[in-house]
Each structure stands twice: as structure tokens, then as C-alpha cells.
Amino acid sequence: MTDRLIRLMRIITIVQANPGILARELAERCETSERTIYRDMEALSAMHIPITNMGHGKGYIFISNFALYPLNWTEEEVEAFTKLGEIMETVKPLLPPAFESAYEKVMASSQKKKMDQTSFAQEMKNIIRLGSTLDRENQPYLLRLIVLASLTQQTIEAEYSSPQNENVSLVQVDPYCLVPQDRRFYMLGFCHKHSTMRTFRISRFRNMRILPYTFQKNTTEMEMFFKGTWSVTKGNQNIRFVVRFSAESVYRVKEEELFIKPFLKDLPDGSLLFEVTVNHDREFLDWLTSYGAEAEILEPLRYRKRMQEMLRTWGAFYFDKKAGNQE
């Protein structure tokens, strides 16, 4: 059993150092047969070590940014491995001479990773400034865990409060990427409960932990989510907006960083024709409203009428009915 454990550790190290290595080459390096290497790969897969075979003649590689050092351990795994030191003296006669020094190196690497993560978390707080919701000013800083889980491609588990009500549910999510909106962050990820890509507002998460399960990002699903999605809310509509921006706002519009590439046409009077198709209207209209009178909706006609009605409603708040004019 000890020989196999040492061989499994050696396989991980070799694949990490030589991505694309073939089973035949692994067998030669480990002084064993290809059949044994195949069995070892099945064992590593059962241990959630993300090694995959790229196909005939392409060899083995790690999925995502997995690496043996620093160790991708959970707190429970660190605690369990630490207890090995307590029984080391008892089983020492059964162990190879180099096992004790190897154990010390592994534990040293684990401690360094823990220190690096603490430092990383502090740097994240200093670099990225997030606001706080009015009803939960002392909310936990979970951005660090989400970034770490995304980098190592590990599933997270957390309590999540629904935006529609106060219900809290336990969710497991594969974190893909962060999406900023105004003064808050959303996370795009694959939700295990609903088996689909969804966005989660980070401030609604509670009691988060990283699970010892790895995943492989499906970039096609991620691109499909953003296709026609203005920001974080994905809809099922197909709305083509045509907007004219004033000459004074053209520079600002062309500097916008957008998920959807619009069709732009410079007009003779210096204004800009802006055409885009989105699958949901609310976030686009919120963005458009920030331009005020510098943006005019030309199409669809129903949204011109909606804007007219909204302006009448707004105007009513600032109109002095007794005086018959504006305040």
C-alpha cells in the first residue's frame, strides 16, 4: 500500500511537470506497467484529483489550475493529515527512510499555503472596495473564497437568500466568473440544484465553504449565457433597440465597456446611431436612463411610449400644482 501511495504522488508530480505525458512514459518513469498506470489513474479520479486524458496520443494533463504545491486541501483534510504526525513514531519501522522528511515538506507546504491565502484575502480587501447593504452592514467578506474556488475550479456551498423573498436555501455552485454592476459584484456559476447557469449576488451569500470537488468550466455554456445578456439578468426575449445619442455624449458612449457589441453609425450632425439586440429590457433601460436627454429611443415604438409615460410620472413629483408651474 505504501509503494502505491508513493507511486500515486509521483504520478501527480510527473503530470504536473510534464503536461501531455503518455501512459507508456509514465509507466517507464514509475517502473511499472501501463495497465497499472491506468488503474492508478482511476484511483486518482476517485480521489477527485483532476487529471484527464486528452485523447489518443495526447497524454494526461491537469484540468484547470490544479497543482500539487501549494496543496489544494480543505481544512478537514489538513486536520486529518496533521494527525498522522501523532502516530508517526508507532508506524515508523514500517515506513521507508525518506517518508518522515517527505511528510515534513508536505506539512510545510500546507502551512505556507495557509499564510498565502490569509495574505491574499487581506490584499483583496485593500484592492477591491465593496459596498454594504443597508440591512447587513457587517456582512462577511466572501469574495476571497469565491476567487479561490474559481481559480482552483472547486465547487462552493453556501446559504443564499432569494431576492424575491426572505427564504434562505443551501446551494452548491461551480463559480465561473465575477460580473461587476454598479457598486456590487455578481457571480456567474453552474447551479447544481437547477442544473443551469445562473447569476448570484455575492452579498446574498452566507456561511460559504469550498468543497473538495473539482469541475471543468464549460466555456460554451458561459458564452451562451452572455449572448444577448446586457449585464447579469438573462431573459428569453429578442428586443432590438435603436437609440440616437447626442453629439455631446458620443465620446462617453464609445468608451463604455459592454458585454454585447452594438452596431454604431456616426451621423452627419455629430450624433450617434446605436443599435443592439438584448434578451431582457430592464438593465438596458436602466443604463440608457443614466444618459438622460442625451439618449432618444427610436425603436421599438412601445418603449418610446413607455419612456414618455415615465417622464410624465417623474414630472408630476416636481410640479407645483397650486402655483401651476415647476418649483
Summary of the structure (lengths in Angstrom):
residues: 327
radius of gyration: 27.6
end to end distance: 85.5
largest distance: 98.3
contacts: 838
relative contact order: 0.07
helix: 44%
strand: 25%
